[in-house]
Amino acid sequence: MSDETKHKSGSPWRNFYGRIHGKTLNKAQKVYLAEDLPRVSPGPVSWEENPERTKLDMEKRFHGKPVWLEVGFGGGEHLVHMAQLYPDVEIIGCEPYVNGVAMCLSRMRREGGVDNIAIHAGDVRDLFDVLPDASIEKAFLNYPDPWPKARHHRRRFVTPEHLGPLHRVLKAGSEFRVATDIPDYVRQTMEEVPKAGFEWLGAHPEDWDTPPHDWLSTRYEQKALREGRTPHYMSFRRI
């Protein structure tokens, strides 16, 4: 890789198209980011912290517990819900949108006792770099950015750039769940995820209408329902 395709930090040049910042954070949110975010870090993920891209010591960080991953957790509703529902599991949440990270940290403080969440506030591709092979036992992708224009479909998560690394870090037999209210995202998911080494766990298209038994309907989903969009839920097994 030439120097022209690297950042000053040494990281590869990766186009990132989503939002990183939104409205100005309030004083409390800034405190949460300053005080809580370093405490819940999964370990040295960024290129500044880990330029050699050394794999995370999962045993040391997560004490031998099963580790799950949620990609793009938004405001953290589902992430916190799952952490509370499964206290014996550690869950890494990955979210580059700073306002969403602040909302999640606020939720964790408000709920109290949620100590099995780790947060990477950045690009999931950087996290994939340092996760060991077969180190994740379940993954979630809930209402990802739809990138509705055809020319932007390559930016979606359900592309080889993301699905290949996800397949690598998931243990064989692990579940990968996808929820979306965008029909074309369903199409691309059903085309690309099996090609990446996953088996769809459904039997009929109607299975898309049934949420998992432990699903939490988030504010985003409720908004989609009010606006007449239909949620779809797809579960896959990593082969």
N, C-alpha and C positions, 0 to 999 in steps of 0.2 A: 504494500500500500504506500503510495507516495505521500510526501509531507503535505501536498496540496489537498489531500482527502482526509486529513486529520485536523482535530482541534488542537489548540495549544496544550491542552491537558494530555494529549496523546490518544484520545478516544477517536474512533472512526467517525467520519461524517455521516450522521443519520438524520435524514429529514424527519422533522416532527411537525405534524399539521394541526394537532388539537390545541385547545386553549390551555394556558398555564396559569394565567392570572385573570381574575374577574373584578368584582367590585372591591373597593378598598377594605382591607381587613379592619375589624374593630380592635380595640385595645386587648380585650380578652383573647381573641383569636391569635393575636401576635404573641401573647404570653404562652398559649398552648403550643404554638409552633416552636418557640424558643426553649420551653421547658420540657415538653412531653415528647416531641418528635425524636430527639436524640435518644431518649430512653427506650423507645419502642422500635428502634432501627433493627432490621434483620442482621446487620453486620456491614462490613465495608463493601458497598455496591458501586458507588460512583467511581469514575475514572480517577478523580483526584485522590480518593481514599485508597483505591486499589488499582494502580496502573498496571500491575502485573496480571490482573484478572485472576487472582488466586481464588479457588472455590471456597465458598462459605463452609465453616465447620458446623454442620447441622446438628451433630450430636451435642456439641458444647453449647450452642445457642438455644436449642429447643429441647434439650434434656431427653433425647430419645423418643419424644412424643411424635405421633403422626403429624405431618405438616400439609396443610392445604393452601391453595392460592386463589385469591380473587383478583382478576384483572380489571382495573377501572372501577373502583368501588363507589364512585360518586360521592355522596354525603355520608356513606358508611352505614346506612340502615341495615342492609343485608349482612354486611360484614360483622357488625356488632351482634345482630340477631343470631348468626351462626356460631359466633364465639360463645355466646351465653348458652345456646342450646347444646353445644358440644365442648364443655370445659376441659376435657382431656385431650383436645386437639389444639394444635397451634395453627393459626391462620395468618399468612402473609397477605396483606392488602397492598396493591400497587396502584397508585393514582398520581398522575403528573399535575392535576389541577389543584393549585395551592388552596383555593377556597374550599374545595371538597375535602382536602386533608384536614383543614382547620375545623370544618364541620364535624368530621369523624372524631377528631380529638376531643371536641366539645361534647359530643355524644358519649364518648367513653368516660369522661369525667362525670357527666350527669348521671349515667347509669351506675357507675361505681363497680368495683370488683371485676372489671374486664381486663384481665392480665395475660390473656393468651392471644393477643394480636400484635403482629409486627407490621410496620408500615414502611414501604419504600415510596417516597414522594418523588417519583420520576418515571422515566421510560421503562416499560417492562422488558425491553430488549437488553438493557443494562443489567437487570436482575437475572435474566436468562443466562447472561455471560458467566455469572459466578455461582449459579445453582449447580450442584453436582448432578450427574446422571441419576435418574430414577429416585429422586429425593422428595417428590411431591406425590401425595396420595389422592388428591382430588382437586379439581380446578373449576372456577366459575367465571363466566363472561356474561354479565347481566346488562342488557340494554346498552350495548356499545354504540359509539358514534356511528350513525348509519351511512354517512357519506353518500347521499342519495344520487348524486350525479354519476352517470356511467363512467366518465373519465376519472372519477375519484374512487372507484371501487377497489383499486389496488391499495388504497390507504386503509382499508378495513382490516380488522384483526384476523379474520378468517382467510388469510393468504399464506402461502408457503413461508414467507419471511418470519411469521410469528408461529405458525402451526408446527413447523419443523422443530424449533427449539422447545416448544411446549411438549411435543411428543418425547423429546429427549429427556426432559426433567421429570416427566410423569412415570410412575412405576407401572409396569405391565398390569393390566386389569383395572387401572384407575379410571374414575369417572370424570368426564368433562361435560359440564352443563352450559348451555347457551340459552339465553332468553332475549327475545327481541319482538318488537311490534311492527317490524318492517318486512313485508312479504318478500321483497327481493333479497333481504339479508338472510331470510330463511333459505331461499334458493341457493345463494352462494355458500351458505353454511353446509347444506346437504350435499353440495357438489365437492367442496374443497376439504372438509374435515375428514371424510372417509379416505380420500386420496392421500392424506397425510398420515394414515396408519391408525384410524379410529373406526370402530364399529357402532353404527346407530343402534340404540337399545329399544327403539320403538318397533311397532309392527304395522301400524297404519298411520296415514297422515293425521287422523283424528287425535292421535296421541300428542300432537303438538299443542292441543288445547288444554291439556291436563298438567297443572304445575306439580313439581315434586311435593312429596308429603310434608317436607319441612320448609316450604317456600314462604317467604314474607313478601306480601304485595307492597312495594315501595310507593313513595309519593309520585315518582315518575310513572309507574305503572298505572296508578289511579288517574293521573292526568291523561295518559294515553286512552284509557277506557272512556273517560268523559268526552274525549275528542273523537270517539268512534273507531279507534284503532284496536285491533285484536292482538293480545299477547300470544306468543308462541314459545313453547318450551321444548328444547331438544337435548337429549342426554346421549352421550357416546361413551364407549369403553376403549381405552388405549390398548391396542393390540401389541 
